């Protein structure tokens, strides 16, 4: 498991207070108005010990002007039922995302 996946896994476990295991990676490309608003890999984690779900979508993006990354961990709870919907929800929550 690469360092980025390990960091993402730790973020899922810390944010959602559960054990996480990476199931798969999904490439997501979100377009709007003829342009790409986000493109990247979303890691799908099986989570154990969470009272709402057994799955979480997580990824990271570089922080502009920094060497650090911002981590996202979105639970698989309605209406979030896919990696793409998790990314859309994060974009809607933080419209400054311009990956």
ZAMARGU-4260 file (C-alpha; in steps of 0.2 Angstrom, whole numbers, plus 5000, padded with zeros to 4 digits):
<rodrens>
0) 5000/5000/5000 | 5007/5017/4995 | 5011/5031/5007 | 4996/5041/5001 | 4984/5026/5003
5) 4991/5023/5021 | 4988/5042/5025 | 4971/5041/5018 | 4967/5025/5028 | 4973/5034/5044
10) 4962/5049/5040 | 4946/5038/5038 | 4950/5029/5054 | 4953/5045/5064 | 4938/5055/5057
15) 4925/5041/5058 | 4933/5031/5073 | 4933/5014/5064 | 4944/5002/5056 | 4947/5004/5037
20) 4952/4992/5024 | 4955/4997/5006 | 4944/4988/4994 | 4947/4996/4977 | 4952/5012/4969
25) 4941/5021/4956 | 4946/5035/4944 | 4933/5049/4945 | 4932/5063/4933 | 4919/5077/4936
30) 4915/5089/4923 | 4905/5105/4923 | 4901/5118/4910 | 4913/5109/4897 | 4928/5109/4909
35) 4935/5096/4922 | 4932/5102/4939 | 4940/5087/4948 | 4950/5072/4942 | 4958/5059/4953
40) 4958/5042/4962 | 4945/5039/4975 | 4949/5024/4987 | 4934/5014/4993 | 4936/5008/5010
45) 4927/4994/5020 | 4925/5001/5037 | 4921/4992/5053 | 4913/4999/5069 | 4903/5013/5061
50) 4885/5014/5066 | 4879/5021/5050 | 4888/5012/5036 | 4901/4999/5031 | 4909/5009/5017
55) 4918/5026/5015 | 4925/5035/5000 | 4942/5044/5003 | 4955/5054/4993 | 4967/5068/4995
60) 4971/5083/4984 | 4986/5095/4985 | 4984/5111/4994 | 4988/5126/4982 | 5004/5134/4987
65) 5009/5121/4999 | 5017/5104/5000 | 5003/5097/5011 | 4988/5088/5005 | 4970/5090/5010
70) 4961/5073/5014 | 4942/5069/5011 | 4933/5055/5019 | 4914/5054/5014 | 4903/5040/5021
75) 4892/5029/5010 | 4876/5035/5017 | 4861/5041/5006 | 4862/5050/4995 | 4880/5046/4993
80) 4881/5029/4985 | 4896/5030/4974 | 4913/5038/4973 | 4907/5050/4960 | 4893/5056/4972
85) 4906/5058/4986 | 4917/5069/4976 | 4902/5079/4970 | 4896/5082/4988 | 4913/5088/4993
90) 4914/5100/4978 | 4897/5107/4983 | 4902/5109/5001 | 4919/5117/4996 | 4916/5126/4979
95) 4934/5132/4979 | 4940/5114/4974 | 4947/5116/4957 | 4957/5100/4954
</rodrens>
